[in-house]
Amino acid sequence: MEIYHCSIKIISRGKGKSAVAAAAYRSGEKLINEYDGVTHDYTRKSRISHTEILLPAHAPRKFSKRNESKIVY
């Protein structure tokens, strides 16, 4: 039997954290932070069985990629 778990955390740049680094780590991908130019490469991380981005039906398809950072409000 599978047990599902959801954990939500606030990642604050003001506290020295990087949302891009956190996304790269959790997904096991290589992402470039456009804010400071730092590359976060976690492609060698093992034990990641599945990653997925869930979007509402009306969300633009460009947000289905983790490296999309151009959010305009």
PDB file of N, H, CA, C and O in Angstrom:
ATOM      1  N   MET A   1       0.842  -1.165   0.000  1.00  0.00           N
ATOM      2  CA  MET A   1       0.000   0.000   0.000  1.00  0.00           C
ATOM      3  C   MET A   1       0.897   1.241   0.000  1.00  0.00           C
ATOM      4  O   MET A   1       1.844   1.335   0.781  1.00  0.00           O
ATOM      5  N   GLU A   2       0.589   2.181  -0.878  1.00  0.00           N
ATOM      6  H   GLU A   2      -0.180   2.105  -1.513  1.00  0.00           H
ATOM      7  CA  GLU A   2       1.345   3.420  -0.940  1.00  0.00           C
ATOM      8  C   GLU A   2       0.778   4.436   0.035  1.00  0.00           C
ATOM      9  O   GLU A   2      -0.430   4.499   0.263  1.00  0.00           O
ATOM     10  N   ILE A   3       1.660   5.214   0.596  1.00  0.00           N
ATOM     11  H   ILE A   3       2.641   5.163   0.411  1.00  0.00           H
ATOM     12  CA  ILE A   3       1.258   6.308   1.466  1.00  0.00           C
ATOM     13  C   ILE A   3       1.771   7.588   0.841  1.00  0.00           C
ATOM     14  O   ILE A   3       2.976   7.744   0.640  1.00  0.00           O
ATOM     15  N   TYR A   4       0.876   8.499   0.533  1.00  0.00           N
ATOM     16  H   TYR A   4      -0.103   8.373   0.696  1.00  0.00           H
ATOM     17  CA  TYR A   4       1.252   9.737  -0.114  1.00  0.00           C
ATOM     18  C   TYR A   4       1.559  10.804   0.926  1.00  0.00           C
ATOM     19  O   TYR A   4       0.979  10.819   2.012  1.00  0.00           O
ATOM     20  N   HIS A   5       2.462  11.678   0.583  1.00  0.00           N
ATOM     21  H   HIS A   5       2.933  11.666  -0.299  1.00  0.00           H
ATOM     22  CA  HIS A   5       2.879  12.729   1.503  1.00  0.00           C
ATOM     23  C   HIS A   5       3.103  14.009   0.713  1.00  0.00           C
ATOM     24  O   HIS A   5       3.673  13.976  -0.378  1.00  0.00           O
ATOM     25  N   CYS A   6       2.671  15.103   1.242  1.00  0.00           N
ATOM     26  H   CYS A   6       2.208  15.129   2.128  1.00  0.00           H
ATOM     27  CA  CYS A   6       2.888  16.408   0.619  1.00  0.00           C
ATOM     28  C   CYS A   6       3.524  17.321   1.659  1.00  0.00           C
ATOM     29  O   CYS A   6       3.007  17.481   2.765  1.00  0.00           O
ATOM     30  N   SER A   7       4.639  17.911   1.292  1.00  0.00           N
ATOM     31  H   SER A   7       5.059  17.781   0.394  1.00  0.00           H
ATOM     32  CA  SER A   7       5.328  18.841   2.180  1.00  0.00           C
ATOM     33  C   SER A   7       5.545  20.154   1.440  1.00  0.00           C
ATOM     34  O   SER A   7       6.112  20.171   0.348  1.00  0.00           O
ATOM     35  N   ILE A   8       5.100  21.234   2.026  1.00  0.00           N
ATOM     36  H   ILE A   8       4.639  21.220   2.913  1.00  0.00           H
ATOM     37  CA  ILE A   8       5.230  22.552   1.408  1.00  0.00           C
ATOM     38  C   ILE A   8       6.125  23.410   2.283  1.00  0.00           C
ATOM     39  O   ILE A   8       5.901  23.533   3.487  1.00  0.00           O
ATOM     40  N   LYS A   9       7.142  24.004   1.668  1.00  0.00           N
ATOM     41  H   LYS A   9       7.324  23.905   0.690  1.00  0.00           H
ATOM     42  CA  LYS A   9       8.082  24.838   2.409  1.00  0.00           C
ATOM     43  C   LYS A   9       8.286  26.161   1.697  1.00  0.00           C
ATOM     44  O   LYS A   9       8.274  26.217   0.467  1.00  0.00           O
ATOM     45  N   ILE A  10       8.470  27.209   2.451  1.00  0.00           N
ATOM     46  H   ILE A  10       8.479  27.163   3.450  1.00  0.00           H
ATOM     47  CA  ILE A  10       8.764  28.525   1.897  1.00  0.00           C
ATOM     48  C   ILE A  10      10.276  28.644   1.734  1.00  0.00           C
ATOM     49  O   ILE A  10      11.038  28.385   2.666  1.00  0.00           O
ATOM     50  N   ILE A  11      10.695  29.039   0.533  1.00  0.00           N
ATOM     51  H   ILE A  11      10.077  29.249  -0.224  1.00  0.00           H
ATOM     52  CA  ILE A  11      12.116  29.207   0.252  1.00  0.00           C
ATOM     53  C   ILE A  11      12.346  30.696   0.030  1.00  0.00           C
ATOM     54  O   ILE A  11      11.876  31.266  -0.955  1.00  0.00           O
ATOM     55  N   SER A  12      13.066  31.316   0.944  1.00  0.00           N
ATOM     56  H   SER A  12      13.447  30.853   1.744  1.00  0.00           H
ATOM     57  CA  SER A  12      13.235  32.762   0.942  1.00  0.00           C
ATOM     58  C   SER A  12      14.642  33.160   0.521  1.00  0.00           C
ATOM     59  O   SER A  12      15.623  32.750   1.141  1.00  0.00           O
ATOM     60  N   ARG A  13      14.736  33.964  -0.538  1.00  0.00           N
ATOM     61  H   ARG A  13      13.939  34.298  -1.041  1.00  0.00           H
ATOM     62  CA  ARG A  13      16.040  34.472  -0.972  1.00  0.00           C
ATOM     63  C   ARG A  13      16.655  35.354   0.106  1.00  0.00           C
ATOM     64  O   ARG A  13      17.877  35.415   0.248  1.00  0.00           O
ATOM     65  N   GLY A  14      15.810  36.032   0.860  1.00  0.00           N
ATOM     66  H   GLY A  14      14.818  35.983   0.745  1.00  0.00           H
ATOM     67  CA  GLY A  14      16.295  36.891   1.944  1.00  0.00           C
ATOM     68  C   GLY A  14      17.013  36.128   3.039  1.00  0.00           C
ATOM     69  O   GLY A  14      17.811  36.699   3.783  1.00  0.00           O
ATOM     70  N   LYS A  15      16.729  34.836   3.139  1.00  0.00           N
ATOM     71  H   LYS A  15      16.081  34.372   2.535  1.00  0.00           H
ATOM     72  CA  LYS A  15      17.397  33.989   4.131  1.00  0.00           C
ATOM     73  C   LYS A  15      18.532  33.183   3.509  1.00  0.00           C
ATOM     74  O   LYS A  15      19.030  32.230   4.109  1.00  0.00           O
ATOM     75  N   GLY A  16      18.939  33.574   2.290  1.00  0.00           N
ATOM     76  H   GLY A  16      18.534  34.348   1.802  1.00  0.00           H
ATOM     77  CA  GLY A  16      20.065  32.917   1.645  1.00  0.00           C
ATOM     78  C   GLY A  16      19.715  31.645   0.902  1.00  0.00           C
ATOM     79  O   GLY A  16      20.611  30.886   0.533  1.00  0.00           O
ATOM     80  N   LYS A  17      18.445  31.391   0.674  1.00  0.00           N
ATOM     81  H   LYS A  17      17.717  32.007   0.975  1.00  0.00           H
ATOM     82  CA  LYS A  17      18.006  30.177  -0.014  1.00  0.00           C
ATOM     83  C   LYS A  17      17.745  30.476  -1.485  1.00  0.00           C
ATOM     84  O   LYS A  17      17.607  31.638  -1.865  1.00  0.00           O
ATOM     85  N   SER A  18      17.675  29.453  -2.303  1.00  0.00           N
ATOM     86  H   SER A  18      17.787  28.509  -1.994  1.00  0.00           H
ATOM     87  CA  SER A  18      17.405  29.601  -3.722  1.00  0.00           C
ATOM     88  C   SER A  18      16.307  28.623  -4.136  1.00  0.00           C
ATOM     89  O   SER A  18      16.447  27.412  -3.962  1.00  0.00           O
ATOM     90  N   ALA A  19      15.219  29.154  -4.681  1.00  0.00           N
ATOM     91  H   ALA A  19      15.105  30.137  -4.822  1.00  0.00           H
ATOM     92  CA  ALA A  19      14.136  28.306  -5.161  1.00  0.00           C
ATOM     93  C   ALA A  19      14.600  27.467  -6.346  1.00  0.00           C
ATOM     94  O   ALA A  19      14.154  26.333  -6.520  1.00  0.00           O
ATOM     95  N   VAL A  20      15.488  28.016  -7.154  1.00  0.00           N
ATOM     96  H   VAL A  20      15.851  28.937  -7.013  1.00  0.00           H
ATOM     97  CA  VAL A  20      16.014  27.283  -8.303  1.00  0.00           C
ATOM     98  C   VAL A  20      16.859  26.105  -7.831  1.00  0.00           C
ATOM     99  O   VAL A  20      16.738  25.002  -8.364  1.00  0.00           O
ATOM    100  N   ALA A  21      17.708  26.328  -6.840  1.00  0.00           N
ATOM    101  H   ALA A  21      17.806  27.224  -6.406  1.00  0.00           H
ATOM    102  CA  ALA A  21      18.529  25.241  -6.296  1.00  0.00           C
ATOM    103  C   ALA A  21      17.648  24.159  -5.682  1.00  0.00           C
ATOM    104  O   ALA A  21      17.912  22.969  -5.849  1.00  0.00           O
ATOM    105  N   ALA A  22      16.610  24.569  -4.977  1.00  0.00           N
ATOM    106  H   ALA A  22      16.395  25.536  -4.840  1.00  0.00           H
ATOM    107  CA  ALA A  22      15.701  23.607  -4.358  1.00  0.00           C
ATOM    108  C   ALA A  22      14.961  22.794  -5.415  1.00  0.00           C
ATOM    109  O   ALA A  22      14.793  21.584  -5.258  1.00  0.00           O
ATOM    110  N   ALA A  23      14.518  23.445  -6.492  1.00  0.00           N
ATOM    111  H   ALA A  23      14.655  24.427  -6.620  1.00  0.00           H
ATOM    112  CA  ALA A  23      13.824  22.734  -7.570  1.00  0.00           C
ATOM    113  C   ALA A  23      14.757  21.761  -8.272  1.00  0.00           C
ATOM    114  O   ALA A  23      14.356  20.644  -8.599  1.00  0.00           O
ATOM    115  N   ALA A  24      15.998  22.175  -8.508  1.00  0.00           N
ATOM    116  H   ALA A  24      16.323  23.083  -8.243  1.00  0.00           H
ATOM    117  CA  ALA A  24      16.979  21.299  -9.151  1.00  0.00           C
ATOM    118  C   ALA A  24      17.273  20.093  -8.273  1.00  0.00           C
ATOM    119  O   ALA A  24      17.368  18.972  -8.773  1.00  0.00           O
ATOM    120  N   TYR A  25      17.418  20.305  -6.986  1.00  0.00           N
ATOM    121  H   TYR A  25      17.341  21.215  -6.579  1.00  0.00           H
ATOM    122  CA  TYR A  25      17.710  19.218  -6.054  1.00  0.00           C
ATOM    123  C   TYR A  25      16.569  18.218  -5.985  1.00  0.00           C
ATOM    124  O   TYR A  25      16.787  17.008  -6.054  1.00  0.00           O
ATOM    125  N   ARG A  26      15.353  18.729  -5.849  1.00  0.00           N
ATOM    126  H   ARG A  26      15.176  19.711  -5.793  1.00  0.00           H
ATOM    127  CA  ARG A  26      14.203  17.844  -5.700  1.00  0.00           C
ATOM    128  C   ARG A  26      13.902  17.059  -6.968  1.00  0.00           C
ATOM    129  O   ARG A  26      13.405  15.935  -6.897  1.00  0.00           O
ATOM    130  N   SER A  27      14.199  17.643  -8.133  1.00  0.00           N
ATOM    131  H   SER A  27      14.603  18.556  -8.190  1.00  0.00           H
ATOM    132  CA  SER A  27      13.899  16.966  -9.393  1.00  0.00           C
ATOM    133  C   SER A  27      15.078  16.202  -9.969  1.00  0.00           C
ATOM    134  O   SER A  27      14.905  15.405 -10.892  1.00  0.00           O
ATOM    135  N   GLY A  28      16.277  16.431  -9.440  1.00  0.00           N
ATOM    136  H   GLY A  28      16.418  17.079  -8.691  1.00  0.00           H
ATOM    137  CA  GLY A  28      17.462  15.774  -9.974  1.00  0.00           C
ATOM    138  C   GLY A  28      17.845  16.284 -11.341  1.00  0.00           C
ATOM    139  O   GLY A  28      18.322  15.523 -12.183  1.00  0.00           O
ATOM    140  N   GLU A  29      17.639  17.572 -11.569  1.00  0.00           N
ATOM    141  H   GLU A  29      17.252  18.190 -10.885  1.00  0.00           H
ATOM    142  CA  GLU A  29      17.911  18.171 -12.871  1.00  0.00           C
ATOM    143  C   GLU A  29      19.007  19.225 -12.771  1.00  0.00           C
ATOM    144  O   GLU A  29      19.476  19.561 -11.684  1.00  0.00           O
ATOM    145  N   LYS A  30      19.401  19.732 -13.927  1.00  0.00           N
ATOM    146  H   LYS A  30      19.020  19.458 -14.810  1.00  0.00           H
ATOM    147  CA  LYS A  30      20.361  20.830 -14.004  1.00  0.00           C
ATOM    148  C   LYS A  30      19.581  22.085 -14.387  1.00  0.00           C
ATOM    149  O   LYS A  30      18.987  22.155 -15.463  1.00  0.00           O
ATOM    150  N   LEU A  31      19.589  23.071 -13.496  1.00  0.00           N
ATOM    151  H   LEU A  31      20.071  23.015 -12.622  1.00  0.00           H
ATOM    152  CA  LEU A  31      18.883  24.326 -13.738  1.00  0.00           C
ATOM    153  C   LEU A  31      19.836  25.494 -13.535  1.00  0.00           C
ATOM    154  O   LEU A  31      20.721  25.448 -12.681  1.00  0.00           O
ATOM    155  N   ILE A  32      19.645  26.533 -14.326  1.00  0.00           N
ATOM    156  H   ILE A  32      18.926  26.570 -15.020  1.00  0.00           H
ATOM    157  CA  ILE A  32      20.467  27.739 -14.208  1.00  0.00           C
ATOM    158  C   ILE A  32      19.610  28.836 -13.589  1.00  0.00           C
ATOM    159  O   ILE A  32      18.512  29.127 -14.065  1.00  0.00           O
ATOM    160  N   ASN A  33      20.122  29.435 -12.527  1.00  0.00           N
ATOM    161  H   ASN A  33      21.014  29.198 -12.140  1.00  0.00           H
ATOM    162  CA  ASN A  33      19.439  30.534 -11.860  1.00  0.00           C
ATOM    163  C   ASN A  33      19.740  31.809 -12.632  1.00  0.00           C
ATOM    164  O   ASN A  33      20.874  32.289 -12.621  1.00  0.00           O
ATOM    165  N   GLU A  34      18.738  32.358 -13.299  1.00  0.00           N
ATOM    166  H   GLU A  34      17.817  31.968 -13.308  1.00  0.00           H
ATOM    167  CA  GLU A  34      18.941  33.565 -14.101  1.00  0.00           C
ATOM    168  C   GLU A  34      19.206  34.795 -13.232  1.00  0.00           C
ATOM    169  O   GLU A  34      19.755  35.783 -13.719  1.00  0.00           O
ATOM    170  N   TYR A  35      18.831  34.748 -11.979  1.00  0.00           N
ATOM    171  H   TYR A  35      18.386  33.945 -11.583  1.00  0.00           H
ATOM    172  CA  TYR A  35      19.030  35.890 -11.083  1.00  0.00           C
ATOM    173  C   TYR A  35      20.506  36.136 -10.814  1.00  0.00           C
ATOM    174  O   TYR A  35      20.971  37.273 -10.887  1.00  0.00           O
ATOM    175  N   ASP A  36      21.248  35.073 -10.502  1.00  0.00           N
ATOM    176  H   ASP A  36      20.871  34.149 -10.443  1.00  0.00           H
ATOM    177  CA  ASP A  36      22.662  35.243 -10.164  1.00  0.00           C
ATOM    178  C   ASP A  36      23.613  34.460 -11.079  1.00  0.00           C
ATOM    179  O   ASP A  36      24.829  34.516 -10.899  1.00  0.00           O
ATOM    180  N   GLY A  37      23.061  33.726 -12.063  1.00  0.00           N
ATOM    181  H   GLY A  37      22.072  33.679 -12.209  1.00  0.00           H
ATOM    182  CA  GLY A  37      23.886  33.004 -13.013  1.00  0.00           C
ATOM    183  C   GLY A  37      24.472  31.697 -12.515  1.00  0.00           C
ATOM    184  O   GLY A  37      25.274  31.080 -13.215  1.00  0.00           O
ATOM    185  N   VAL A  38      24.096  31.263 -11.334  1.00  0.00           N
ATOM    186  H   VAL A  38      23.444  31.764 -10.765  1.00  0.00           H
ATOM    187  CA  VAL A  38      24.637  30.033 -10.760  1.00  0.00           C
ATOM    188  C   VAL A  38      23.928  28.823 -11.372  1.00  0.00           C
ATOM    189  O   VAL A  38      22.703  28.813 -11.500  1.00  0.00           O
ATOM    190  N   THR A  39      24.704  27.806 -11.747  1.00  0.00           N
ATOM    191  H   THR A  39      25.699  27.814 -11.643  1.00  0.00           H
ATOM    192  CA  THR A  39      24.156  26.560 -12.273  1.00  0.00           C
ATOM    193  C   THR A  39      24.058  25.549 -11.140  1.00  0.00           C
ATOM    194  O   THR A  39      25.029  25.299 -10.426  1.00  0.00           O
ATOM    195  N   HIS A  40      22.883  24.977 -10.990  1.00  0.00           N
ATOM    196  H   HIS A  40      22.094  25.180 -11.570  1.00  0.00           H
ATOM    197  CA  HIS A  40      22.645  23.961  -9.962  1.00  0.00           C
ATOM    198  C   HIS A  40      22.445  22.629 -10.684  1.00  0.00           C
ATOM    199  O   HIS A  40      21.422  22.422 -11.336  1.00  0.00           O
ATOM    200  N   ASP A  41      23.415  21.734 -10.570  1.00  0.00           N
ATOM    201  H   ASP A  41      24.246  21.902 -10.040  1.00  0.00           H
ATOM    202  CA  ASP A  41      23.391  20.469 -11.298  1.00  0.00           C
ATOM    203  C   ASP A  41      23.273  19.304 -10.320  1.00  0.00           C
ATOM    204  O   ASP A  41      24.219  18.982  -9.601  1.00  0.00           O
ATOM    205  N   TYR A  42      22.107  18.684 -10.305  1.00  0.00           N
ATOM    206  H   TYR A  42      21.339  18.946 -10.889  1.00  0.00           H
ATOM    207  CA  TYR A  42      21.865  17.529  -9.452  1.00  0.00           C
ATOM    208  C   TYR A  42      21.493  16.318 -10.310  1.00  0.00           C
ATOM    209  O   TYR A  42      20.746  15.447  -9.863  1.00  0.00           O
ATOM    210  N   THR A  43      22.012  16.262 -11.541  1.00  0.00           N
ATOM    211  H   THR A  43      22.618  16.969 -11.904  1.00  0.00           H
ATOM    212  CA  THR A  43      21.687  15.162 -12.447  1.00  0.00           C
ATOM    213  C   THR A  43      22.275  13.840 -11.976  1.00  0.00           C
ATOM    214  O   THR A  43      21.799  12.786 -12.397  1.00  0.00           O
ATOM    215  N   ARG A  44      23.284  13.854 -11.125  1.00  0.00           N
ATOM    216  H   ARG A  44      23.671  14.710 -10.782  1.00  0.00           H
ATOM    217  CA  ARG A  44      23.896  12.620 -10.627  1.00  0.00           C
ATOM    218  C   ARG A  44      23.219  12.103  -9.355  1.00  0.00           C
ATOM    219  O   ARG A  44      23.591  11.056  -8.826  1.00  0.00           O
ATOM    220  N   LYS A  45      22.230  12.841  -8.875  1.00  0.00           N
ATOM    221  H   LYS A  45      21.928  13.692  -9.305  1.00  0.00           H
ATOM    222  CA  LYS A  45      21.508  12.419  -7.674  1.00  0.00           C
ATOM    223  C   LYS A  45      20.702  11.158  -7.983  1.00  0.00           C
ATOM    224  O   LYS A  45      20.017  11.084  -9.004  1.00  0.00           O
ATOM    225  N   SER A  46      20.788  10.189  -7.110  1.00  0.00           N
ATOM    226  H   SER A  46      21.345  10.249  -6.282  1.00  0.00           H
ATOM    227  CA  SER A  46      20.067   8.937  -7.336  1.00  0.00           C
ATOM    228  C   SER A  46      18.820   8.876  -6.454  1.00  0.00           C
ATOM    229  O   SER A  46      18.577   9.747  -5.619  1.00  0.00           O
ATOM    230  N   ARG A  47      18.059   7.842  -6.664  1.00  0.00           N
ATOM    231  H   ARG A  47      18.256   7.134  -7.342  1.00  0.00           H
ATOM    232  CA  ARG A  47      16.867   7.540  -5.878  1.00  0.00           C
ATOM    233  C   ARG A  47      15.708   8.507  -6.122  1.00  0.00           C
ATOM    234  O   ARG A  47      14.865   8.690  -5.243  1.00  0.00           O
ATOM    235  N   ILE A  48      15.655   9.111  -7.273  1.00  0.00           N
ATOM    236  H   ILE A  48      16.340   8.963  -7.987  1.00  0.00           H
ATOM    237  CA  ILE A  48      14.493   9.910  -7.646  1.00  0.00           C
ATOM    238  C   ILE A  48      13.672   9.046  -8.586  1.00  0.00           C
ATOM    239  O   ILE A  48      14.093   8.767  -9.708  1.00  0.00           O
ATOM    240  N   SER A  49      12.507   8.624  -8.132  1.00  0.00           N
ATOM    241  H   SER A  49      12.165   8.850  -7.220  1.00  0.00           H
ATOM    242  CA  SER A  49      11.710   7.702  -8.940  1.00  0.00           C
ATOM    243  C   SER A  49      10.753   8.422  -9.879  1.00  0.00           C
ATOM    244  O   SER A  49      10.415   7.891 -10.937  1.00  0.00           O
ATOM    245  N   HIS A  50      10.312   9.619  -9.512  1.00  0.00           N
ATOM    246  H   HIS A  50      10.587  10.050  -8.652  1.00  0.00           H
ATOM    247  CA  HIS A  50       9.327  10.306 -10.348  1.00  0.00           C
ATOM    248  C   HIS A  50       9.290  11.791 -10.005  1.00  0.00           C
ATOM    249  O   HIS A  50       9.322  12.165  -8.832  1.00  0.00           O
ATOM    250  N   THR A  51       9.223  12.622 -11.018  1.00  0.00           N
ATOM    251  H   THR A  51       9.197  12.319 -11.970  1.00  0.00           H
ATOM    252  CA  THR A  51       8.983  14.052 -10.817  1.00  0.00           C
ATOM    253  C   THR A  51       7.893  14.481 -11.783  1.00  0.00           C
ATOM    254  O   THR A  51       7.767  13.930 -12.877  1.00  0.00           O
ATOM    255  N   GLU A  52       7.118  15.455 -11.377  1.00  0.00           N
ATOM    256  H   GLU A  52       7.220  15.902 -10.489  1.00  0.00           H
ATOM    257  CA  GLU A  52       5.999  15.888 -12.203  1.00  0.00           C
ATOM    258  C   GLU A  52       5.624  17.315 -11.827  1.00  0.00           C
ATOM    259  O   GLU A  52       5.716  17.708 -10.664  1.00  0.00           O
ATOM    260  N   ILE A  53       5.201  18.082 -12.821  1.00  0.00           N
ATOM    261  H   ILE A  53       5.126  17.763 -13.766  1.00  0.00           H
ATOM    262  CA  ILE A  53       4.694  19.426 -12.575  1.00  0.00           C
ATOM    263  C   ILE A  53       3.206  19.394 -12.892  1.00  0.00           C
ATOM    264  O   ILE A  53       2.808  19.078 -14.013  1.00  0.00           O
ATOM    265  N   LEU A  54       2.394  19.719 -11.908  1.00  0.00           N
ATOM    266  H   LEU A  54       2.717  19.976 -10.997  1.00  0.00           H
ATOM    267  CA  LEU A  54       0.949  19.740 -12.094  1.00  0.00           C
ATOM    268  C   LEU A  54       0.489  21.182 -12.252  1.00  0.00           C
ATOM    269  O   LEU A  54       0.831  22.044 -11.443  1.00  0.00           O
ATOM    270  N   LEU A  55      -0.278  21.434 -13.287  1.00  0.00           N
ATOM    271  H   LEU A  55      -0.555  20.733 -13.944  1.00  0.00           H
ATOM    272  CA  LEU A  55      -0.774  22.773 -13.572  1.00  0.00           C
ATOM    273  C   LEU A  55      -2.285  22.750 -13.748  1.00  0.00           C
ATOM    274  O   LEU A  55      -2.842  21.744 -14.187  1.00  0.00           O
ATOM    275  N   PRO A  56      -2.951  23.845 -13.410  1.00  0.00           N
ATOM    276  CA  PRO A  56      -4.376  23.917 -13.717  1.00  0.00           C
ATOM    277  C   PRO A  56      -4.572  23.992 -15.237  1.00  0.00           C
ATOM    278  O   PRO A  56      -3.651  24.359 -15.966  1.00  0.00           O
ATOM    279  N   ALA A  57      -5.744  23.653 -15.697  1.00  0.00           N
ATOM    280  H   ALA A  57      -6.492  23.355 -15.105  1.00  0.00           H
ATOM    281  CA  ALA A  57      -6.019  23.593 -17.137  1.00  0.00           C
ATOM    282  C   ALA A  57      -5.788  24.921 -17.850  1.00  0.00           C
ATOM    283  O   ALA A  57      -5.413  24.928 -19.022  1.00  0.00           O
ATOM    284  N   HIS A  58      -6.002  26.037 -17.171  1.00  0.00           N
ATOM    285  H   HIS A  58      -6.307  26.031 -16.218  1.00  0.00           H
ATOM    286  CA  HIS A  58      -5.870  27.349 -17.807  1.00  0.00           C
ATOM    287  C   HIS A  58      -4.450  27.926 -17.750  1.00  0.00           C
ATOM    288  O   HIS A  58      -4.213  29.012 -18.277  1.00  0.00           O
ATOM    289  N   ALA A  59      -3.516  27.229 -17.129  1.00  0.00           N
ATOM    290  H   ALA A  59      -3.708  26.346 -16.701  1.00  0.00           H
ATOM    291  CA  ALA A  59      -2.140  27.728 -17.010  1.00  0.00           C
ATOM    292  C   ALA A  59      -1.419  27.623 -18.358  1.00  0.00           C
ATOM    293  O   ALA A  59      -1.622  26.655 -19.092  1.00  0.00           O
ATOM    294  N   PRO A  60      -0.582  28.607 -18.687  1.00  0.00           N
ATOM    295  CA  PRO A  60       0.191  28.519 -19.930  1.00  0.00           C
ATOM    296  C   PRO A  60       1.109  27.301 -19.919  1.00  0.00           C
ATOM    297  O   PRO A  60       1.703  26.975 -18.891  1.00  0.00           O
ATOM    298  N   ARG A  61       1.222  26.635 -21.053  1.00  0.00           N
ATOM    299  H   ARG A  61       0.739  26.899 -21.888  1.00  0.00           H
ATOM    300  CA  ARG A  61       2.028  25.421 -21.176  1.00  0.00           C
ATOM    301  C   ARG A  61       3.500  25.680 -20.891  1.00  0.00           C
ATOM    302  O   ARG A  61       4.222  24.755 -20.517  1.00  0.00           O
ATOM    303  N   LYS A  62       3.964  26.921 -21.059  1.00  0.00           N
ATOM    304  H   LYS A  62       3.378  27.672 -21.362  1.00  0.00           H
ATOM    305  CA  LYS A  62       5.389  27.204 -20.828  1.00  0.00           C
ATOM    306  C   LYS A  62       5.777  26.968 -19.364  1.00  0.00           C
ATOM    307  O   LYS A  62       6.958  26.789 -19.068  1.00  0.00           O
ATOM    308  N   PHE A  63       4.820  26.964 -18.459  1.00  0.00           N
ATOM    309  H   PHE A  63       3.860  27.109 -18.700  1.00  0.00           H
ATOM    310  CA  PHE A  63       5.124  26.733 -17.052  1.00  0.00           C
ATOM    311  C   PHE A  63       5.265  25.251 -16.722  1.00  0.00           C
ATOM    312  O   PHE A  63       5.476  24.893 -15.563  1.00  0.00           O
ATOM    313  N   SER A  64       5.150  24.397 -17.715  1.00  0.00           N
ATOM    314  H   SER A  64       4.978  24.688 -18.657  1.00  0.00           H
ATOM    315  CA  SER A  64       5.337  22.973 -17.482  1.00  0.00           C
ATOM    316  C   SER A  64       6.817  22.596 -17.455  1.00  0.00           C
ATOM    317  O   SER A  64       7.161  21.429 -17.268  1.00  0.00           O
ATOM    318  N   LYS A  65       7.694  23.589 -17.645  1.00  0.00           N
ATOM    319  H   LYS A  65       7.414  24.537 -17.797  1.00  0.00           H
ATOM    320  CA  LYS A  65       9.138  23.363 -17.577  1.00  0.00           C
ATOM    321  C   LYS A  65       9.690  24.054 -16.339  1.00  0.00           C
ATOM    322  O   LYS A  65       9.336  25.198 -16.055  1.00  0.00           O
ATOM    323  N   ARG A  66      10.553  23.368 -15.605  1.00  0.00           N
ATOM    324  H   ARG A  66      10.841  22.439 -15.835  1.00  0.00           H
ATOM    325  CA  ARG A  66      11.119  23.941 -14.380  1.00  0.00           C
ATOM    326  C   ARG A  66      12.006  25.143 -14.651  1.00  0.00           C
ATOM    327  O   ARG A  66      12.122  26.027 -13.803  1.00  0.00           O
ATOM    328  N   ASN A  67      12.626  25.190 -15.805  1.00  0.00           N
ATOM    329  H   ASN A  67      12.531  24.472 -16.495  1.00  0.00           H
ATOM    330  CA  ASN A  67      13.560  26.281 -16.077  1.00  0.00           C
ATOM    331  C   ASN A  67      12.878  27.533 -16.581  1.00  0.00           C
ATOM    332  O   ASN A  67      13.564  28.504 -16.901  1.00  0.00           O
ATOM    333  N   GLU A  68      11.570  27.557 -16.667  1.00  0.00           N
ATOM    334  H   GLU A  68      11.012  26.769 -16.407  1.00  0.00           H
ATOM    335  CA  GLU A  68      10.841  28.745 -17.094  1.00  0.00           C
ATOM    336  C   GLU A  68      10.717  29.695 -15.903  1.00  0.00           C
ATOM    337  O   GLU A  68      10.049  29.375 -14.920  1.00  0.00           O
ATOM    338  N   SER A  69      11.345  30.835 -15.985  1.00  0.00           N
ATOM    339  H   SER A  69      11.888  31.096 -16.783  1.00  0.00           H
ATOM    340  CA  SER A  69      11.345  31.747 -14.842  1.00  0.00           C
ATOM    341  C   SER A  69      10.749  33.110 -15.153  1.00  0.00           C
ATOM    342  O   SER A  69      10.689  33.968 -14.271  1.00  0.00           O
ATOM    343  N   LYS A  70      10.316  33.324 -16.355  1.00  0.00           N
ATOM    344  H   LYS A  70      10.365  32.628 -17.071  1.00  0.00           H
ATOM    345  CA  LYS A  70       9.767  34.627 -16.734  1.00  0.00           C
ATOM    346  C   LYS A  70       8.297  34.711 -16.347  1.00  0.00           C
ATOM    347  O   LYS A  70       7.410  34.523 -17.179  1.00  0.00           O
ATOM    348  N   ILE A  71       8.056  34.995 -15.081  1.00  0.00           N
ATOM    349  H   ILE A  71       8.776  35.148 -14.405  1.00  0.00           H
ATOM    350  CA  ILE A  71       6.690  35.131 -14.590  1.00  0.00           C
ATOM    351  C   ILE A  71       6.361  36.619 -14.524  1.00  0.00           C
ATOM    352  O   ILE A  71       7.033  37.389 -13.837  1.00  0.00           O
ATOM    353  N   VAL A  72       5.330  37.002 -15.238  1.00  0.00           N
ATOM    354  H   VAL A  72       4.784  36.376 -15.796  1.00  0.00           H
ATOM    355  CA  VAL A  72       4.915  38.402 -15.281  1.00  0.00           C
ATOM    356  C   VAL A  72       3.552  38.506 -14.613  1.00  0.00           C
ATOM    357  O   VAL A  72       2.610  37.802 -14.977  1.00  0.00           O
ATOM    358  N   TYR A  73       3.464  39.385 -13.638  1.00  0.00           N
ATOM    359  H   TYR A  73       4.229  39.956 -13.341  1.00  0.00           H
ATOM    360  CA  TYR A  73       2.188  39.559 -12.939  1.00  0.00           C
ATOM    361  C   TYR A  73       1.468  40.774 -13.453  1.00  0.00           C
ATOM    362  O   TYR A  73       0.373  41.087 -12.986  1.00  0.00           O
TER     363      TYR A  73
END
